Structure formats: structure tokens, C-alpha cells
Amino acid sequence: MNAGPKRLTLVDDREPWAQQPGETKKQYAHFLVYMRLGRGGARNLTKAAEELTLSYGHVRNLASQNLWDARADAYWELKAAEAEAEWLAERKQALADDAKILRAATGKIAAELHQLGRLSEGGFLRLLDITLRQRRVLYGDPTEIISLETGGKEAGQDVASVVAETFSKLSPENRRAQLIDLGEQLRRRQEAVASGEE
């Protein structure tokens, strides 16, 4: 009694998508065509049969005997993990670059506090809004004021707008004091981030 073709056994000393012992070069070439059709729904036996110019039944038998689905899935899972790791590394580098830019910008603002009085009120408020918003985005702080009582945003304003509105009502002396305090807060926050305390 004929038991039929032997099912492929994956070995531990090579990746599942590599050619396996007992798998002929031709069988492996057929598998590669199937695997290269892509992930999940993009990959199917009908497309593989068309690409290989073989009957669907023959391709289905090859796929079953040689574990095409499990092997192709393992390959694409690895590629997805590699892409995710690369994206995370790029994001981490972008955050580090943004932090350097923000440190330089806030340092420049702190160094030139005495010159900020020459800006128009609108110009100063825009500068303050941009600086505060970028700082909050970079460090993952909320960019909107959330009311603990109502659970919603206060009057539809973001944090920078509320700060800018309050700032515009201060006397020139109090504005300068607030700017110095803001610069000091930013400096302390940057030092904490740089030393790994946050």
C-alpha cells in the first residue's frame, strides 16, 4: 500500500524558509515563488499555480507536503519584525535630533530674554506657542488642558494658547520674570532628560 509522498520535516539548524533536507532544488524554487507572493492574503495557491504554470492540484499538494504556509509565514514575520525594529530606531533617532533642536532653540530664547521685549506681542506669543507645543510633543506631555471635573478640554484651548493669553495680560516686569522662570524650567527638564532621570 502506497503511503504517498513524504511530508517535509523542518530541521533546527536552518531557517524554515531555507531549503530543507529532502527538498529538491525544483521544489524549493517552487516554494520561493509562493513565498515571494507576499504576506497573508496577497499570497495564495491560485496565484502560485499561475506563476509556476502548474495545475492548482499539484501546487496544493506541494504546498501541503512542503509546509509552504508555515515557512512563508515565518519569513514574513521576520521581515515585519525587522521593519518594526528599523522604524523604532529611526523614531528614536528623530526624537534625539528633535530634542537637540529644541534644546538649542530654548537655550537661544533663554540667552536672549532681554531682547524678547522688542518683539511685537503677536510675535512673542507665536514664539511661545511654538516652543511650548514642541516641548510638550517631544516629551509626551499633553498638548491640551484637560479638566478633571468635566473630563474635557477647557474652552477648546490648548496649553500654549492659555499660557500665551495669560502672559499677554502681565506687566513687562512680570513677563520678564515669567520668561526667566520658563527658561529655567526648560533647562531643568532638558538636564533631567539628558541625565536619564525621565
Buried (B, 14 or more C-beta within 10 A) or exposed (E): EEEEEEEBEBEEEEEBBEBBEEBEEEBBEBBBBBBEBEBEEEBBBEBBBEBBEBEEEEBBEBBBBBBBBEBBBBBBEEEEEEEEEEEEEEEEEEEEEEBEEBBEBBBEBBEEBEEBEEEEEEEBBBBBBEBBBBBBEBBEEEBBBEEEEEEEEBEEBBBBBBBBEEBEEEEEEEBBEBBEEBBEEBBEBBEEBEEEEE
